Amino acid sequence: MERAFRFAAAGLAGIAGLFLVAMIAATLYEIFMRRAIGAPTIWVGDISFMLNGAIFTLAMAWTLHRDGHVRIDVFSNHFPPRLRAGLQALFYLGLVVPALGIGTLSAFEKSVRAFERGSVQTASAWEPLIWPFLAALTLGFAALVLSVAALGLLRIGEALGGAAHGT
């Protein structure tokens, strides 16, 4: 099960990497059009913010797997490993998973509503469809919820005396 989560997280991070390449290409195109041709685009700003949001959210589960999220562990570093694992499990499963789960469900509902209504980004002159962006955010948050839940279950095993695993 852990391997499946790692594989999915790595796949989403790979998609985020492709989105980064697309964002760089769009930005370079905008620079060329604006400076060399004198005809700026109306869509690059929208594409950039949508891709940037998708990049960060799609890579969140992979960042968790790589232990790259910021953690303030001034006190917990002094706890015995099993106590630390138990506290992490309690925090992950009792607070983080429910909070992220509620947010993910809300994002999913908003994505579906935007798709059904054909909602557009109204703050833009280009007015692109917003549902692909919202769907990417939802997918990234869903992957993070599943990864945090898996990590919480691993920490329960560690707290009960199992061997410690990496994140």
Secondary structure, DSSP 8 states (H G I E B T S, - for coil): -HHHHHHHHHHHHHHHHHHHHHHHHHHHHHHHIIIIIS---SSHHHHHHHHHHHHHHHTHHHHHHTT-S----TTGGGS-HHHHHHHHHHHIIIIIHHHHHHHHHHHHHHHHHHHHHT-B-TTSSS--BSHHHHHHHHHHHHHHHHHHHHHHHHHHHHHTT------
